[in-house]
Amino acid sequence: MSVNRVCFNCGSSSFVSDRSLGGKIVCSKCGSSSFKNKSSSFLKGKKLVFLAIAIAIFIIVI
């Protein structure tokens, strides 16, 4: 299974194919069938917000 997906409910990245549901992909921890793609982009994460705050504080101190 691809590692770039995470469960929408619990955040787990381990999935299994459930035979009773016709091979539908479900989370192995909570059983949910809803998942989303993990964001690996720097601009979409919270790192950009913290970087902007750090730069603003640095400019104010100087």
N, C-alpha and C positions, 0 to 999 in steps of 0.2 A: 504494500500500500504506500501511497505517496505520503511523505512526511510534511508536506506543506498544508495539510488540512488539520483543523482542530474542531473539537466538539463545541457546539454553540452553548450547551448547558454547563458542562463541567470543565472544558478547556483541555481535555485529554487528546492526545494525538494517536491513540491506538484504536483501530477499527477492525471489525470482523464482518464477514459476510454471513448473514443469518439465513439458514436454509429454510426455516419455517415461513419466512417472508418472501420466498422466491429469490434469494440471493441478494436481498437489499443490504446495503452497507449500514451498519449500526455501530455505535460506540461500545467498546467492550467494557467500559466502567459503569455507565449509567443507562445504556440501552437506547439512547436517543438516536433518531435517524437524521437529525438536523446538524449540519456542520458548515463551517465557513473556511475560506482560505486564510492561511496565516500571512499577515502582512510583514514582508521583509524589507520594505522600503524605508529609508531613513526619514523621508519627509512625512510619511503617514504616521509615524510613531510619536510617542510623547517626548522622545529625545530632542526633537527640534524645539519644543516649547521650553524645556529646561535649558537648552543651549542659548536660546534667545534671552531668557531671564538672566542667565549667568553673564552674558555679554552686556546686558543693560546695567547690571549691578557693577560690573567691572568699569564701564564707562562713567557711571556716577561716582565711583570711588576715586577715579583719576581726575 
